[in-house]
């Protein structure tokens, strides 16, 4: 007699998409609010400018921290993670070993494609600490740091077995992003809202990378799936 499926099963299947929707929806809404305030010169911009005047203190240390958001720094880190993830996927014999590295590379490629038009549209002037110019919103350096270090962490995290090393990697990623963000504001390269908006953009792009990585488990190879389904692997033989 067939057994009817448990009524709780559909809820379990829906929980993850709902969590992902919340993970993406909150940054999108926050980014829309900030952008509206910047374009309309709303009250949030006044708070932002007062906060910037309090935080800005250009020095060599803040400039070095801001450099963590340079493409020349973040991109090589991501490139190493892309190569490592591709190599591990090939070594494990994964069918879609190329998907996680492709997702990480695509997320980084989308940073200038999204940020550049927004800079031109919002036309926000810079802080008094930089030469007069426009196009500072959102912060391209912050988005580069968030996506570069964040995607690298997501690609490598599932390949590490030690919980301590995994936690250390997450902490290092957070320190690099926060360091770059602090340096950009402290040096006066960007307003705080420029940085916050790029956090939101980066969170959305990293959600896509995370989804691809989760759908491509590093421990499931072609030979493993054939053996588990009853089809003997080409390597099957006497032990």
Secondary structure, 3 states (H helix, E strand, C coil): CCCCCCCCHHHHHHHHHHHHHHHHHHHHHHHHHHHHHHHHCCHHHHHHHHHHHHHCCCCHHHHHHHHHHCHHHHHHHHHHHHHHHHHHHHHHCCCCHHHHHHHHHHHHHHHHHHHHHHHHHHCCECCCCCCCCECCCCCHHHHHHHHHHHHHHHHHHCCCCCHHHHHHHHHHHHHHHHHHHHHHHHHCCCCHHHHHHHHHHHHHHHHHHHHHHHCCCCCCCHHHHHHHCCCCCCCCCCC
